[in-house]
């Protein structure tokens, strides 16, 4: 998979398309979604976008948004449940 395709996989993963949908959009063979490279770039794109959303949630929470504060607390609790607390 070349760099351009890797970047496109990350971009579409960041929009939360499924691996199969991304393969269709990029006209890749369906078996390519089992490729290690594909999986890494899929995860990277999804996680980068999730990080942006979380950052936004925390910024809104800090600025007093009650719904964002609830979401932030849920993120914190989920992190604790997975043993990743610091």
N, C-alpha and C positions, 0 to 999 in steps of 0.2 A: 504494500500500500504506500503510495507516494505521499509527500508532505501535504499537498493540496487536498487529497482525499482525507487524510488524517484530520486536517483542520475543519473540513466540512463535516466529518463525523462528530467532532467536538461541538461545532455550532448547532447541529440538529439535535444532538443529545442535550444540549443546554436549553433547547425548546421542549424537552421531554418527549420527543418522539421515541418510539420503541426501536430496538435494533433492526427489526424486520422492516419497519416503515422507512428507516434511514437507508437501508439497502435498496428499497424500491425507489426512493427519491434519487439516490445517487447511481441508480442502474447497476448495482453490484449483484453478483450472484448471492443467493440466500446463504450459501455455505460460508460466505466471507464473514458472517457475523460470529462464527465460531473461531475465527482467527484471533490469536492473542493480541496482535496489534490493534485490531478493531475494538476488542473488549477494553483495552487500556485507554484508548482515545474516547470511547463511549463513556467510560466511568469518569475520566478527566473532565469532559464537557459537562456532564450532569452535575458533578461535584462543584465545579467552578460556578455554575449558575446557582446552585443551591447556596453556596457561600455568599453570593451577591444578595440573594433574597434574605438570608439570615442577617447579613450586615444591615440591610434596610430595616428589618424587623427590630433589631437592637437599637438602631438610631431612633426609630419612631418611639420605641419603649422608653428610651432615655429622655425623649422630649415630651413624655407624658401621655402617650396614646394608650388608653386602657386595653383595647383589643391587642395591640402589639405587646404590651406587658404580659398579657396572658400567654400569647404565643412564645414570647421569650422564656417565660418560666417553664413552659412545656418543653422547649428545646433543651433547657438546662436539666430538667428532670430526666428526659430521654437520655441525655449524655451520661448522667449519673447511673441510670439503669444499665447502661452498657459498660460500666466500669471505666469510663474515660475521664472521670472528674479529676480536676487538678487541685 
